[in-house]
């Protein structure tokens, strides 16, 4: 129960800031909105809902399988490689980016599109220069093998047998 409370607190303050507070501030700054595209904009609810689902699944995996939270100060003590982590090493970040992409579509906001790219760049730099070295040191060969077999961001193309 304590892990869930910590994960919830982290979610409110960090992903909540990234996916709710910052988009709100950008949209209400007066520079965030483009023209209306009618009902098509509601298509943004699909990636947003998918992103929320992905985030919830990954936080659950961190708590249930890794005995930790998404917070860098309280990370999982066991390497999490199941469920969505079989397909990409960073599904949690992808979930957050899907939420932001959905918001950019829903609010028809070029500024949010730029923000999505900026957030992805920050995630990428954090993963490459902080997470991967730290996890390599913490989990050793097990993480290095996982890195070789699982892409950082996107699904690997299946190689056909010839």
Helices and strands as residue ranges (DSSP letters): H 2-13, H 15-16, I 17-21, H 22-27, G 38-43, H 44-64, G 72-74, G 83-86, H 91-106, H 110-126, I 127-131, H 132-139, H 141-149
